Amino acid sequence: MFRVAICDDDPIICAQLEEIILDYERKIYQKIETDVYFSGEEFYRHLKKGIYYDMVFLDINLRKLDGIQLGMSIRNELKNEMILIVYISGDDSYAMDLFEVRPLHYLVKPLEAEKVLTVLKKGMELSNKLCLAFQYKQNYENKSIPAVSILYFESLGRKVKMVTIEGEEIFYGSLADIFSQLRKSRFFFCHKSYLVNYYHVAKFQYEQLMMRNGAILPISQTKRKSIRTMQMEIEKKGSR
């Protein structure tokens, strides 16, 4: 089951989104559970209680607690990187303000059913990949972490440094073995010493990547063409 929240103070928008999702559910014979919230405060209270959603369609211009503040609280206070945030707004001037929230997509009102469905489909596809866990051993202890929480891995000879949204960890291993475990997630080599999570790349440049934590990682000359091709294919599908 895929769980979707709709958070908008406009009942008409909520009804439109709910109908689009329900109509799609009937066509695919897969359960999609949808809940509607008319304020950011109400939605946030439910998240704090532990109620889980795979995706939220979140209005930026909510009263009191707006969508940007709410998104940052979800990421920074609740430490929730799993929920896929799709912002909706009457204009497209918020791009830079959304940098730290890491949304899946941005939809501009009036909403078009085709664009909503494209985002919904890609969200369902991506959610299956993000739910994967990376398992590793550190100091003889078996550990596990959601793949979505990992920004990148760096090879340190016989050891690997794993950089996550919460910090860093070092353990024995190889990038080749890690990649084989995370093959179904969107990890790629930008350099023989770096295995990167596409989800956490803030900016692609010709010779380097800028990660969402501010780190700058090199792109080796042999990887530049394949990375550019990968980026174009992913962005063309709208599955970022």
C-alpha positions in Angstrom: 0.0 0.0 0.0 1.2 3.5 -0.9 0.1 6.2 1.6 -0.4 9.8 0.4 -1.2 12.9 2.3 -2.7 16.1 0.8 -2.1 19.2 2.7 -3.7 22.4 1.3 -6.1 24.9 2.8 -8.1 25.0 -0.5 -10.8 22.3 -0.4 -11.1 22.5 -4.2 -7.5 21.6 -4.7 -7.7 18.8 -2.2 -10.7 17.4 -3.9 -9.0 17.6 -7.3 -5.9 15.8 -6.1 -7.9 13.2 -4.3 -10.0 12.4 -7.3 -7.0 12.1 -9.6 -5.3 9.7 -7.2 -8.5 7.6 -6.6 -9.1 7.4 -10.3 -5.5 6.1 -10.8 -5.9 3.6 -8.0 -8.9 2.1 -9.7 -6.9 1.7 -12.9 -3.9 0.0 -11.4 -5.6 -2.3 -8.9 -3.1 -1.2 -6.2 -4.1 0.2 -2.9 -3.3 4.0 -2.5 -4.5 5.4 0.8 -5.2 9.1 0.8 -5.7 11.5 3.8 -6.5 15.2 3.5 -5.3 18.0 5.9 -6.4 21.6 5.6 -3.6 23.0 7.8 0.2 22.5 8.2 -0.3 22.3 12.0 -2.7 19.4 11.7 -0.5 17.5 9.4 2.6 18.0 11.5 0.8 16.9 14.7 -0.1 13.6 13.0 3.5 13.1 11.8 4.8 13.7 15.3 2.4 11.0 16.5 4.2 8.5 14.2 1.7 8.4 11.4 3.6 7.4 8.2 3.1 8.6 4.7 5.1 7.8 1.5 4.3 11.1 -0.2 2.7 14.4 0.6 1.3 17.0 -1.8 2.1 20.1 0.2 0.9 23.6 -0.5 3.6 26.2 0.0 1.2 29.1 0.9 -0.5 27.6 3.9 -1.6 29.9 6.7 0.5 30.1 9.9 2.9 27.2 9.3 3.6 27.4 5.6 4.8 24.6 3.4 8.5 25.6 3.4 8.6 25.8 7.2 6.7 22.5 7.5 9.1 20.8 5.0 12.1 21.9 7.0 10.6 20.7 10.2 9.9 17.3 8.7 13.5 17.0 7.5 15.4 18.7 10.4 13.2 18.1 13.5 11.6 14.8 12.7 14.6 13.6 10.8 12.3 12.2 8.2 14.0 11.7 4.8 11.7 9.0 3.7 8.5 11.0 2.9 8.5 12.3 -0.7 7.5 16.0 -0.7 5.7 17.4 -3.7 5.2 21.1 -3.4 2.2 22.9 -5.0 1.9 26.6 -5.5 0.4 29.3 -7.6 3.8 30.4 -8.9 7.3 29.0 -9.4 9.4 31.6 -7.6 10.3 29.4 -4.6 13.1 27.2 -6.1 16.0 28.4 -4.0 13.8 28.4 -0.8 13.2 24.6 -1.3 16.9 23.7 -1.4 17.2 22.3 2.1 13.8 20.5 2.0 14.9 18.3 -0.9 11.4 17.9 -2.5 10.7 15.3 -5.1 8.9 17.8 -7.4 7.2 21.1 -7.7 3.7 21.5 -9.3 2.3 24.9 -10.3 -1.4 25.6 -10.0 -3.7 25.2 -11.8 -2.9 21.5 -11.5 -2.9 19.3 -14.6 -3.9 15.7 -14.0 -1.2 14.4 -16.3 1.6 16.1 -14.4 0.1 15.0 -11.0 0.1 11.4 -12.3 3.6 11.6 -13.6 4.8 12.6 -10.1 2.7 10.1 -8.4 4.0 7.2 -10.5 7.6 8.2 -10.1 7.0 8.6 -6.4 5.7 5.1 -6.1 8.6 3.8 -8.1 11.2 5.8 -6.1 9.6 4.9 -2.7 10.3 1.2 -3.4 13.9 2.0 -4.0 14.3 4.4 -1.0 12.9 1.8 1.4 16.0 -0.4 0.8 18.4 -0.6 3.7 22.1 -0.7 3.5 23.6 -3.3 5.8 27.2 -3.2 7.1 29.4 -4.3 9.9 31.2 -2.0 12.3 33.4 -3.1 15.2 31.9 -6.7 14.9 28.4 -5.3 15.1 25.9 -5.7 12.3 24.2 -2.4 11.4 21.5 -1.2 9.0 20.6 2.2 7.7 18.0 3.4 5.1 19.6 4.0 1.8 17.9 7.3 1.5 19.8 8.6 4.5 23.2 8.1 2.8 24.7 10.9 0.8 27.8 9.2 -0.4 30.6 6.7 0.3 34.3 7.5 0.1 37.0 4.8 -0.2 39.8 5.1 2.3 41.9 2.1 1.3 40.6 -0.9 3.1 38.1 1.2 4.9 35.0 3.2 3.7 33.7 6.5 5.0 29.9 6.7 4.8 28.5 10.2 4.9 24.8 10.4 6.0 22.4 13.1 6.8 23.3 12.8 10.4 27.1 12.5 10.2 29.9 10.1 9.2 30.8 6.5 10.0 33.9 4.5 9.0 34.0 0.7 8.6 36.0 -1.9 6.7 34.7 -2.6 3.2 34.9 -1.9 -0.5 32.9 0.4 -2.8 32.4 -2.5 -5.2 30.7 -4.6 -2.6 28.6 -1.7 -1.4 27.4 -0.9 -5.0 26.4 -4.5 -5.5 24.2 -4.3 -2.4 22.7 -0.9 -3.4 22.3 -1.7 -7.1 18.5 -1.2 -7.0 18.9 2.2 -5.4 20.1 5.3 -7.3 23.8 5.2 -6.4 26.5 5.8 -9.0 30.3 6.2 -9.2 31.4 9.7 -10.0 35.0 8.6 -9.3 36.7 5.4 -8.4 36.9 6.7 -4.8 33.3 8.0 -4.5 29.9 6.2 -4.7 27.1 8.8 -4.6 23.4 8.8 -3.9 21.8 10.7 -6.8 18.9 11.8 -4.5 21.4 14.0 -2.5 23.2 15.7 -5.4 22.3 19.4 -5.3 24.1 20.4 -8.5 25.8 18.6 -11.4 28.8 20.4 -12.9 31.2 19.2 -15.6 34.1 18.3 -13.3 32.4 18.0 -9.9 29.2 17.4 -7.9 27.8 19.6 -5.2 26.1 17.6 -2.5 23.3 18.7 -0.4 25.5 19.0 2.7 27.9 21.3 0.8 30.6 18.7 0.0 32.2 19.0 -3.4 33.1 15.6 -5.1 35.2 15.2 -8.2 33.9 13.6 -11.4 36.7 11.7 -13.1 37.2 12.2 -16.8 36.1 8.7 -17.6 32.8 9.1 -15.8 31.7 12.5 -17.2 29.9 11.2 -20.3 28.1 8.4 -18.5 27.0 10.7 -15.7 25.7 13.3 -18.1 23.7 10.6 -19.9 22.3 9.2 -16.7 21.3 12.7 -15.5 19.5 13.5 -18.7 17.6 10.2 -18.7 16.5 10.5 -15.1 15.4 14.1 -15.4 13.6 13.4 -18.7 11.5 10.8 -16.8 10.9 13.3 -14.0 12.0 10.8 -11.3 14.4 13.0 -9.5 
